[in-house]
Amino acid sequence: MKLNHTVASPVHALRGRRAAVAALALALAAGPALAPVATFAAESDDLSSQLAAAQQELADLTSELERAQAEVDTTAFELADTQDRIATLETQVAETSEKLASAQEELSSQAAQTYKAGSVTLFDIILSSSSFDELASRLYYANKVADAESSQVENVRELQESLNAQQNELTTREEELTGLLDQQTASADALASAQSEASSYVNGLSSELQEALAAERAAAAAAAAQQQPATDTGATDNGNQGTADTTPAPETPSGGNNTQQQPSAPSGGGSTSNPSTPSGGGSGSGGSASSGNLSQSQRSTIVSTARSQLGCAYSWGACSPGVAFDCSGLTMYAYRAAGISLSHSSAAQYRTVKNAGNLKTNASDLVAGDLVFYQSGGVVGHVAIYIGGGQVIHASDYSTGVITSSLYYSSGFCGGGSPV
């Protein structure tokens, strides 16, 4: 996790700059000659530079947080699956224990019946035999019956031992996953705290920059008014009186917020300038996957709903129509409009598509309305909606919000498809 000095101490930094802006504002109120435009321009330039750096830091932290949360989701899913398997094995072990007890009881009963031969015990068989040959014959018959029953008992015992071994193995795995989940959750919580702090800092800088820009514009106007020559108020040729407005329009200040920023890569990572073939791609590698059970009407609804949110802000964990989304929040909202419920997690949505047998790694097989996934280091951490023509709509990051991008704007593409 990276955290530069501007993010690490946002409160002190903001207090210092706000004091500077307040001082400049007081100077402006005292008179335009005391508030040089260059001072405001320097302040706004400095704030713009710091805001850009803070926004990049926030984007990096958000990307790390998305990846960390995806790891938490994946481990939690595996842990739940392991616990389900342990519960199933516990039931099977109990059943085999009952079978083993029953088989042993039956063996004892059969042996007793065989050996009794109308008497009470094996000792009676020995005493009642008239000759050694008769004794041997009786014992041979009894042993055959006992061997058959004993084999059954041994089979059940072996099954029980196998189940116990599997149960012990899964219990060990459960302990490992529980420890891993605790570590990952703690890491994700720390990142969430840092990301929240960085977000607050960016918002504070944005607000302060607007104040500095407003002060700069006011200073420019005041300076221009001071330098304006006296106006001739005499009569004009046609007898009308008037004044000439020679105040120049203020220039757009450097460091303003009108610059279009380039979208950065999503949590899936990868360069936006040189997209490469997606991992798992290749001719026909996903061609056999089903397009799913989405109707054309549902697909149209998903795409149109996603389009209606273009321009909304990005915010981690958000699903607020017309306001802000994160990546899985946008897909969840668009699919909900088509009557389909999805988890608020890109990793969980990926599993849903894969478990449905609809995952397609060949981009040419994608259909408008499909979910599209991006991974980094083998972990799915970003999701978008395919809209056709090699384009996707997604909640990208804090600097861009909900936008349309090329399918391959990130090299982390790892497939897509319908979750139903």
C-alpha positions in Angstrom: 0.0 0.0 0.0 1.4 3.4 -1.0 0.6 6.5 1.0 2.4 9.7 0.2 2.8 12.6 2.6 -0.1 14.5 1.2 -2.5 11.7 2.1 -0.8 10.8 5.4 -1.4 14.2 7.0 -4.4 15.7 5.2 -5.8 17.7 8.1 -2.6 19.7 8.7 -2.1 20.3 5.0 -5.6 21.5 4.5 -5.5 23.8 7.6 -2.3 25.5 6.3 -3.7 26.1 2.9 -7.1 27.3 4.1 -5.3 29.8 6.3 -3.4 31.1 3.2 -6.6 31.4 1.2 -8.3 33.2 4.1 -5.4 35.6 4.3 -5.5 36.3 0.6 -9.2 36.9 0.8 -8.7 39.4 3.6 -6.0 41.1 1.5 -8.4 41.4 -1.4 -11.1 42.9 0.9 -8.5 45.5 2.1 -7.9 46.7 -1.5 -6.9 45.3 -4.9 -3.4 46.6 -4.7 -2.7 44.3 -1.7 -3.8 41.2 -3.5 -1.6 40.5 -6.5 -3.1 38.1 -9.1 0.2 36.2 -9.3 -0.2 35.1 -5.7 -3.6 33.6 -6.3 -2.4 31.9 -9.5 0.5 30.3 -7.6 -1.9 29.1 -4.9 -4.3 27.6 -7.4 -1.4 26.0 -9.4 -0.1 24.4 -6.3 -3.5 23.1 -5.3 -4.1 21.8 -8.8 -0.8 19.9 -8.7 -1.5 18.5 -5.3 -5.1 17.5 -6.2 -3.9 15.6 -9.3 -1.3 13.7 -7.2 -3.9 13.0 -4.5 -6.4 11.8 -7.1 -3.9 9.4 -8.5 -3.1 8.2 -4.9 -6.8 7.7 -4.3 -7.1 5.7 -7.5 -4.2 3.5 -6.5 -5.6 2.9 -3.1 -9.0 2.1 -4.5 -7.5 -0.4 -6.9 -5.6 -2.1 -4.0 -8.8 -2.1 -1.9 -10.8 -3.7 -4.7 -8.2 -6.4 -5.1 -8.1 -7.0 -1.3 -11.8 -7.2 -1.1 -11.9 -9.7 -4.0 -9.4 -11.8 -2.1 -11.6 -11.7 1.0 -14.7 -12.7 -1.0 -12.9 -15.6 -2.6 -11.5 -16.9 0.6 -14.8 -16.5 2.4 -16.5 -18.5 -0.4 -13.9 -21.3 -0.2 -14.2 -21.4 3.6 -18.0 -21.6 3.4 -17.7 -24.4 0.9 -15.2 -26.3 3.1 -17.5 -26.0 6.1 -20.4 -27.4 4.0 -18.3 -30.3 3.0 -17.3 -30.9 6.6 -21.0 -31.0 7.6 -21.7 -33.5 4.9 -18.9 -35.7 6.0 -20.0 -35.6 9.6 -23.4 -36.9 8.5 -21.7 -39.7 6.4 -19.4 -40.6 9.3 -22.4 -40.9 11.6 -24.2 -43.1 9.1 -21.2 -45.4 8.7 -20.8 -45.6 12.4 -24.3 -46.9 12.7 -23.7 -49.4 9.8 -20.5 -50.6 11.5 -22.3 -51.1 14.8 -25.1 -52.9 13.0 -22.7 -55.2 11.0 -20.7 -56.1 14.1 -23.9 -56.9 16.0 -25.1 -59.1 13.1 -21.7 -60.8 12.9 -21.9 -61.6 16.6 -25.4 -62.9 16.2 -24.5 -65.1 13.2 -21.5 -66.5 14.9 -23.4 -67.2 18.0 -26.2 -69.0 16.1 -23.6 -71.0 14.2 -21.6 -72.0 17.2 -24.5 -72.7 19.4 -25.9 -75.6 17.4 -28.6 -76.0 19.9 -26.3 -75.4 22.8 -25.0 -72.2 24.4 -21.4 -71.6 23.5 -18.5 -72.7 21.4 -17.4 -74.7 24.4 -20.6 -76.7 24.1 -19.7 -77.4 20.4 -16.4 -78.8 21.5 -17.9 -81.0 24.2 -20.8 -82.2 22.1 -18.6 -83.3 19.1 -18.3 -87.1 19.0 -15.1 -87.0 17.1 -12.3 -84.7 16.0 -13.6 -84.8 12.4 -17.0 -83.7 13.5 -15.5 -80.9 15.6 -13.4 -79.7 12.6 -16.4 -79.8 10.3 -18.5 -77.7 12.6 -15.7 -75.2 13.2 -15.0 -74.9 9.4 -18.6 -74.1 8.7 -18.8 -71.6 11.5 -15.6 -69.9 10.3 -16.9 -69.6 6.7 -19.9 -67.7 7.9 -17.8 -65.6 10.2 -15.4 -64.7 7.4 -18.2 -63.5 5.2 -19.7 -61.3 7.9 -16.3 -60.2 9.0 -15.5 -59.0 5.4 -18.6 -56.8 5.5 -17.6 -55.3 8.8 -14.1 -54.6 7.4 -15.5 -52.8 4.4 -17.6 -50.6 6.5 -14.7 -49.9 8.9 -12.4 -48.9 5.9 -15.1 -46.6 4.6 -15.4 -45.0 8.1 -11.6 -44.5 8.3 -11.6 -42.9 4.8 -14.3 -40.5 5.8 -12.5 -39.7 9.0 -9.3 -38.9 7.1 -11.2 -36.6 4.7 -12.9 -34.9 7.6 -9.5 -34.3 9.4 -8.1 -32.9 6.2 -11.0 -30.5 5.7 -10.9 -29.5 9.3 -7.2 -28.5 8.8 -8.1 -26.6 5.7 -10.9 -24.9 7.5 -8.4 -23.7 10.2 -6.0 -22.4 7.5 -8.7 -20.6 5.6 -10.1 -19.0 8.8 -6.6 -17.6 9.6 -6.1 -16.4 6.0 -9.6 -14.8 6.0 -8.8 -12.9 9.3 -5.5 -11.6 7.8 -7.1 -10.6 4.5 -10.0 -8.9 6.3 -7.6 -6.9 8.5 -5.6 -5.9 5.4 -8.8 -4.8 3.6 -10.0 -2.9 6.6 -6.7 -1.0 6.8 -6.9 -0.2 3.1 -10.5 0.9 3.5 -9.5 3.3 6.2 -6.6 4.7 4.1 -8.9 5.0 1.1 -11.5 6.8 3.1 -8.9 9.2 4.4 -7.6 9.8 0.9 -11.1 10.4 -0.4 -11.8 13.0 2.3 -8.5 14.7 1.5 -9.3 14.8 -2.2 -12.7 16.3 -1.5 -11.2 18.9 0.7 -8.6 19.8 -1.9 -11.3 20.0 -4.5 -13.3 22.4 -2.4 -10.3 24.5 -1.5 -9.2 24.7 -5.1 -12.6 26.1 -6.1 -12.2 28.7 -3.4 -8.7 29.6 -4.6 -9.9 29.8 -8.2 -12.8 32.1 -7.2 -10.3 34.3 -5.3 -8.0 34.3 -8.4 -10.9 35.4 -10.7 -11.9 38.1 -8.2 -8.3 39.3 -8.0 -7.9 39.4 -11.8 -11.1 41.4 -12.1 -10.1 43.8 -9.4 -6.6 44.3 -10.9 -8.2 45.0 -14.3 -10.6 47.5 -12.9 -7.8 49.3 -11.1 -5.8 49.6 -14.3 -8.8 50.8 -16.4 -8.3 54.4 -17.7 -10.9 57.1 -16.7 -14.0 56.9 -18.8 -15.2 60.0 -20.8 -18.7 60.7 -19.6 -19.3 63.6 -22.1 -22.0 63.6 -24.8 -21.6 61.5 -27.8 -22.1 62.6 -31.4 -25.7 61.5 -31.4 -26.4 63.2 -28.1 -26.5 60.1 -26.0 -24.3 59.6 -23.0 -22.6 56.4 -22.2 -19.6 54.7 -20.8 -17.2 52.2 -22.4 -16.8 48.8 -20.8 -13.2 48.0 -21.4 -12.8 45.4 -18.6 -11.2 42.3 -20.2 -12.8 38.9 -19.6 -10.8 37.0 -17.0 -8.7 34.2 -18.5 -9.2 30.6 -17.5 -6.7 30.1 -14.7 -4.0 27.6 -15.0 -4.6 24.6 -12.8 -8.3 24.9 -13.2 -10.7 22.0 -13.2 -11.6 22.1 -16.9 -8.9 19.8 -18.1 -10.1 16.4 -19.3 -8.3 13.7 -17.5 -7.5 10.5 -19.1 -9.2 7.4 -17.6 -7.0 5.2 -15.6 -7.1 1.4 -15.6 -9.6 -0.4 -13.4 -8.7 -2.6 -10.5 -8.0 -5.3 -13.1 -4.8 -3.3 -13.8 -2.9 -3.1 -17.1 -1.9 -0.4 -19.5 -4.5 1.6 -21.3 -2.3 2.6 -24.2 -1.2 -0.8 -25.4 -4.0 -3.3 -24.7 -2.9 -6.9 -25.2 -4.7 -10.2 -25.9 -6.7 -11.1 -22.8 -5.5 -13.9 -20.5 -7.3 -17.1 -21.3 -8.1 -15.8 -24.8 -7.4 -17.6 -28.0 -9.4 -18.8 -30.9 -12.5 -20.7 -29.8 -11.3 -21.1 -26.2 -14.7 -19.9 -25.0 -16.8 -20.6 -28.0 -18.6 -23.5 -26.6 -19.9 -21.5 -23.6 -23.6 -20.8 -23.6 -25.0 -17.3 -24.1 -27.2 -17.9 -21.1 -30.9 -17.4 -20.6 -31.1 -13.7 -20.9 -33.8 -12.6 -23.3 -33.1 -9.8 -25.9 -35.5 -7.6 -23.9 -33.5 -8.1 -20.7 -30.2 -7.5 -22.5 -31.6 -4.2 -24.0 -32.7 -3.2 -20.5 -29.3 -3.9 -19.0 -27.5 -1.9 -21.6 -29.9 1.1 -21.6 -29.9 1.2 -17.8 -26.1 1.3 -17.7 -26.1 4.0 -20.4 -28.5 6.1 -18.3 -25.8 6.3 -15.6 -23.0 7.6 -17.8 -21.3 10.5 -16.1 -22.1 9.4 -12.5 -19.3 9.6 -10.1 -17.3 6.7 -8.9 -17.4 5.8 -5.1 -16.2 2.6 -3.5 -19.1 0.5 -2.3 -21.7 2.8 -3.9 -24.9 1.9 -5.8 -26.7 5.2 -5.9 -28.5 5.8 -9.2 -27.8 9.2 -10.6 -25.1 9.9 -8.0 -22.3 7.3 -7.7 -21.4 3.7 -8.2 -18.5 1.3 -7.9 -18.0 -1.3 -10.6 -20.1 -4.1 -9.2 -22.7 -1.7 -7.9 -23.3 -0.5 -11.5 -23.7 -4.0 -12.9 -25.9 -5.0 -9.9 -28.1 -2.0 -10.6 -28.4 -2.6 -14.4 -29.2 -6.3 -13.9 -31.7 -5.5 -11.2 -33.6 -3.4 -13.7 -33.9 -6.6 -15.9 -35.2 -8.6 -12.9 -31.9 -10.4 -12.0 -30.3 -10.2 -8.6 -26.5 -10.1 -8.3 -24.1 -9.9 -5.4 -22.3 -6.6 -4.9 -18.9 -8.2 -5.6 -17.1 -8.6 -8.9 -15.5 -11.8 -7.7 -18.9 -13.2 -6.8 -20.5 -12.1 -10.1 -17.6 -13.9 -11.9 -18.3 -17.1 -10.0 -22.0 -16.8 -10.8 -21.2 -16.6 -14.6 -18.7 -19.5 -14.4 -21.0 -21.8 -12.3 -23.8 -21.2 -14.8 -21.5 -22.6 -17.5 -21.7 -19.3 -19.5 -18.1 -18.0 -19.1 -16.6 -17.0 -22.5 -12.9 -16.1 -22.8 -13.2 -15.4 -26.5 -14.3 -11.8 -26.9 -15.9 -12.5 -30.2 -18.5 -14.7 -28.4 -19.7 -11.8 -26.1 -23.2 -10.5 -26.5 -24.4 -7.0 -25.5 -25.6 -7.2 -21.9 -23.0 -9.7 -20.9 -20.8 -9.1 -17.8 -17.1 -8.6 -18.6 -14.4 -9.3 -16.0 -10.9 -8.0 -15.4 -8.2 -9.6 -13.2 -4.9 -8.8 -11.7 -2.6 -11.5 -10.3 -5.2 -14.1 -10.8 -7.8 -12.3 -8.8 -11.0 -10.9 -10.4 -11.4 -7.3 -9.1 -13.3 -5.4 -11.8 -16.5 -5.9 -13.8 -18.1 -4.0 -16.7 -21.1 -4.5 -19.0 -20.5 -5.3 -22.7 -22.6 -3.0 -25.0 -21.4 -4.4 -28.4 -18.9 -3.1 -30.9 -16.0 -3.9 -28.7 -17.1 -1.4 -26.0 -18.0 -1.7 -22.4 -19.7 0.6 -19.8 -18.2 0.6 -16.3 -17.6 2.6 -13.1 -13.9 3.1 -13.7 -12.4 5.2 -10.9 -12.6 8.5 -9.1 -11.1 10.5 -11.9 -13.6 9.3 -14.6 -16.7 7.8 -13.0 -19.1 5.8 -15.2 -17.7 5.8 -18.7 -17.6 3.9 -22.0 -14.3 2.2 -22.8 -12.8 -0.2 -25.3 -13.2 -3.8 -24.2 -9.4 -4.1 -24.1 -8.7 -0.8 -22.4 -7.1 -3.0 -19.7 -4.9 -6.1 -20.4 -6.6 -7.8 -17.5 -9.6 -9.0 -19.5 -10.4 -12.6 -18.4 -13.8 -13.3 -19.9 -17.4 -12.6 -19.6 -20.9 -13.9 -20.1 -24.4 -14.1 -18.6 -25.0 -15.0 -15.0 -28.2 -16.8 -15.8 
